[in-house]
Amino acid sequence: MEITARSLWTMIHGMGFGALYLMACSGALVELHRRYGSPLRPAIEVSDERFLRIYLIAMSVLAWLTVLTGAYIIYPWYRAVPPAGGASLAAFPQRLLLSSPATSGWHYIGMEWKEHVAWIVPISITMAASVFVRHGRNLKSQPELRSAVLAFVWVSLLAAGIAGFFGAMINKNAPVEGGATLRLVAGATR
Amino acid sequence: MSPLHLTAYPKARNFPNGGGAAAILAAGIGAFLVAAFAILADKIAVIKSLMIFYKPTGPLSGVTTCAIAAWLLVWLVLHTFWRSRMVDMGRVRTAALVLLILGVLLTFPPIADVF
């Protein structure tokens, strides 16, 4: 059982940081709505407030790790240009997608949307974390501030979902492969 | 109201909302700038080449770096002016959400290609 270094990095970016962000975002939305949705709800404990602060900061770190690994580690492999002389396109995902009308849309719409909309995620969640760190429980008595933060977190979930969906589909149609091969488990022949 | 409730909301109503409002409006501006810089780099060849900060990543490196730098700068300026003030959060929220939604929509290639 083997995996290439580029494939491993793609998994770390998408299934590690990206998918974890999506799950964490769902949890944050539930928690923010449940505890901060109404001023009539019970008071928030100091320990709960501290937990949500740490949770949102961790989400910000995840979001930044996702976009930075995507843009500066994986994207250069994705958009690499093959050398002149008819090299196989298998190691050049963007060129492979563009070589067929059946797959070019995954680049023109999928990648071009994903590569930009994904950056709205760390901007939104960093803002949400900073507002929460600053206002904490006071958000409960400031409905307009609270609803704005919640809207940004919802949009960050949407943007991360768009980026995650297209990332998965692009990697399915033209996987980022290459680099050193890492052997995970020695296989047996039957 | 129990003592627990009294300790749970310290000075909540008097706490200035300016710091939060600055962060929210700056985030809306930042989201919009990601899309605006991406469109400019896509449509104007000179800007596209200027946006190549890191060659393997191409213009995306400059587009996102400029948007992030502008977002942080706007946040710093707004925070400096608003941090100890009560601002009209309704208007700030509306402006920020309009900018955020525009940012998402304008990064969608069929809409970006209209320009």
Chai-1 contact restraints between the chains, C-beta under 6 A:
chainA,res_idxA,chainB,res_idxB,connection_type,confidence,min_distance_angstrom,max_distance_angstrom,comment,restraint_id
A,A43,B,L4,contact,1.0,0.0,6.0,A-B,restraint_1
A,A43,B,H5,contact,1.0,0.0,6.0,A-B,restraint_2
A,A43,B,A8,contact,1.0,0.0,6.0,A-B,restraint_3
A,A71,B,T57,contact,1.0,0.0,6.0,A-B,restraint_4
A,A71,B,L60,contact,1.0,0.0,6.0,A-B,restraint_5
A,Y72,B,T57,contact,1.0,0.0,6.0,A-B,restraint_6
A,Y75,B,T57,contact,1.0,0.0,6.0,A-B,restraint_7
A,P76,B,P56,contact,1.0,0.0,6.0,A-B,restraint_8
A,P76,B,T57,contact,1.0,0.0,6.0,A-B,restraint_9
A,I109,B,P109,contact,1.0,0.0,6.0,A-B,restraint_10
A,E112,B,P109,contact,1.0,0.0,6.0,A-B,restraint_11
A,W113,B,T107,contact,1.0,0.0,6.0,A-B,restraint_12
A,W113,B,F108,contact,1.0,0.0,6.0,A-B,restraint_13
A,W113,B,P109,contact,1.0,0.0,6.0,A-B,restraint_14
A,E115,B,L60,contact,1.0,0.0,6.0,A-B,restraint_15
A,H116,B,V34,contact,1.0,0.0,6.0,A-B,restraint_16
A,H116,B,A38,contact,1.0,0.0,6.0,A-B,restraint_17
A,H116,B,T107,contact,1.0,0.0,6.0,A-B,restraint_18
A,V117,B,T107,contact,1.0,0.0,6.0,A-B,restraint_19
A,W119,B,V34,contact,1.0,0.0,6.0,A-B,restraint_20
A,W119,B,T64,contact,1.0,0.0,6.0,A-B,restraint_21
A,I120,B,A31,contact,1.0,0.0,6.0,A-B,restraint_22
A,I120,B,G103,contact,1.0,0.0,6.0,A-B,restraint_23
A,I123,B,A27,contact,1.0,0.0,6.0,A-B,restraint_24
A,I123,B,G30,contact,1.0,0.0,6.0,A-B,restraint_25
A,I123,B,A31,contact,1.0,0.0,6.0,A-B,restraint_26
A,I123,B,W71,contact,1.0,0.0,6.0,A-B,restraint_27
A,S124,B,A27,contact,1.0,0.0,6.0,A-B,restraint_28
A,M127,B,A23,contact,1.0,0.0,6.0,A-B,restraint_29
A,M127,B,A27,contact,1.0,0.0,6.0,A-B,restraint_30
A,S130,B,A23,contact,1.0,0.0,6.0,A-B,restraint_31
A,V131,B,G20,contact,1.0,0.0,6.0,A-B,restraint_32
A,V131,B,A23,contact,1.0,0.0,6.0,A-B,restraint_33
A,R134,B,G19,contact,1.0,0.0,6.0,A-B,restraint_34
A,H135,B,G20,contact,1.0,0.0,6.0,A-B,restraint_35
A,R137,B,A8,contact,1.0,0.0,6.0,A-B,restraint_36
A,N138,B,A12,contact,1.0,0.0,6.0,A-B,restraint_37
A,N138,B,F15,contact,1.0,0.0,6.0,A-B,restraint_38
A,S141,B,A12,contact,1.0,0.0,6.0,A-B,restraint_39
A,S141,B,R13,contact,1.0,0.0,6.0,A-B,restraint_40
A,Q142,B,N17,contact,1.0,0.0,6.0,A-B,restraint_41
A,E144,B,M89,contact,1.0,0.0,6.0,A-B,restraint_42
A,E144,B,G90,contact,1.0,0.0,6.0,A-B,restraint_43
A,E144,B,R93,contact,1.0,0.0,6.0,A-B,restraint_44
A,L145,B,N17,contact,1.0,0.0,6.0,A-B,restraint_45
A,L145,B,G20,contact,1.0,0.0,6.0,A-B,restraint_46
A,L145,B,M89,contact,1.0,0.0,6.0,A-B,restraint_47
A,A148,B,I24,contact,1.0,0.0,6.0,A-B,restraint_48
A,A148,B,R93,contact,1.0,0.0,6.0,A-B,restraint_49
A,A151,B,L97,contact,1.0,0.0,6.0,A-B,restraint_50
A,V155,B,L100,contact,1.0,0.0,6.0,A-B,restraint_51
